Amino acid sequence: MTIHRPQHFYREVATDFCQYMYMLPLYLPYFPALIALLVGKAVVSVLLAVLVMFLVAHRSEAVHAITAALKAFPTAWLAPSPVFGFHEICFASLAIPTAPRLTPLFQRPPPLFA
C-alpha cells in the first residue's frame, strides 16, 4: 500500500518552513519567555495529572477529609451579607387584576359601515 501525496506537497512544506524562518528573528527576543511558558505548562499538566490520579485512587479518604473540614468550619467565619437600602423594591408584589380595567374612553369605536 503506497501513500499518494498531492503534487506540490513538498513545495508547500518548504515554503511554510521558510516563512517560519523569516519570522524567527522577530521571536528571538521572546524566546526565553516562550521556553519558560512551555516548560511551565508541561509541569502544571503533569502535576494536574498526578493530582487526578491520586484523587481517583484515594477518593473515599478525600471525601471524608473534605466533609470533616466542612463540618468543622464555623459559619461565623463567613462574610456577612451586605445590607442595602430600598428593600421594598425587591419585594414588589406582582398582583394581576382579574378583570380588565379599561375606561370608556379606550373602548373600540363603532364600525363605519354597520
C-alpha positions in Angstrom: 0.0 0.0 0.0 1.5 3.3 -1.0 0.7 6.8 0.2 -0.1 9.3 -2.5 0.7 12.9 -1.6 -0.5 15.9 -3.5 1.6 17.1 -6.3 3.0 20.2 -4.6 3.2 18.8 -1.1 6.9 19.2 -0.5 6.9 22.7 -2.1 4.2 23.8 0.3 6.1 22.4 3.3 9.3 24.1 2.2 7.5 27.5 1.7 5.9 27.2 5.1 9.2 26.4 6.7 10.8 29.4 5.0 8.1 31.6 6.2 8.7 30.5 9.8 12.4 31.0 9.4 11.8 34.6 8.3 9.7 35.2 11.4 12.4 33.7 13.7 14.3 37.0 14.3 11.1 38.6 15.5 10.6 35.8 18.0 14.2 35.6 19.3 13.7 38.4 22.0 10.8 36.4 23.4 12.4 33.0 23.2 13.3 32.6 26.9 9.8 33.6 27.9 8.3 31.1 25.4 10.5 28.3 26.7 9.6 29.1 30.3 5.9 29.2 29.3 6.1 25.8 27.6 8.1 24.2 30.4 5.7 25.7 33.0 2.7 24.4 31.1 4.2 20.9 30.9 4.9 20.9 34.6 1.4 22.1 35.5 -0.1 19.4 33.2 2.0 16.7 34.9 1.1 17.9 38.4 -2.6 18.1 37.5 -2.5 14.5 36.1 -0.8 13.3 39.3 -3.4 15.0 41.4 -6.3 13.5 39.4 -4.7 10.0 39.7 -4.3 10.5 43.5 -7.9 11.6 43.9 -9.1 8.6 41.8 -7.1 6.2 43.8 -8.0 7.7 47.2 -11.4 9.2 46.6 -13.1 7.9 49.8 -10.4 9.3 52.0 -10.5 12.6 50.1 -14.3 12.8 50.5 -14.0 12.1 54.2 -11.4 14.8 54.7 -13.4 17.4 52.8 -16.6 16.6 54.7 -14.8 16.7 58.0 -13.2 20.1 57.1 -16.6 21.5 56.1 -18.3 20.2 59.3 -15.6 21.8 61.4 -15.8 25.1 59.5 -17.7 27.6 61.7 -20.2 29.6 59.8 -19.2 32.8 61.8 -16.1 32.9 59.6 -18.2 33.6 56.5 -18.6 37.1 55.4 -21.9 38.7 56.4 -24.2 39.6 53.6 -24.2 43.3 52.9 -27.4 45.2 53.8 -28.6 47.6 51.1 -31.4 50.1 51.4 -34.7 50.1 49.4 -35.7 46.5 50.2 -39.2 47.3 49.2 -38.1 47.3 45.5 -37.0 43.7 45.8 -40.3 42.6 47.3 -42.7 44.3 44.9 -45.9 42.4 44.5 -46.9 41.2 41.1 -50.7 41.4 41.6 -52.5 40.6 38.3 -56.1 42.0 38.1 -58.8 39.5 37.5 -60.9 41.7 35.2 -59.9 44.2 32.6 -60.0 47.8 33.8 -60.4 49.8 30.7 -62.2 53.1 31.0 -64.9 54.0 28.5 -62.5 56.3 26.6 -60.5 53.4 25.4 -63.3 51.3 24.0 -63.5 50.3 20.4 -65.3 52.7 18.1 -68.4 51.5 16.3 -67.9 50.1 12.8 -68.2 52.6 9.9 -70.4 50.6 7.6 -72.7 48.7 10.0 
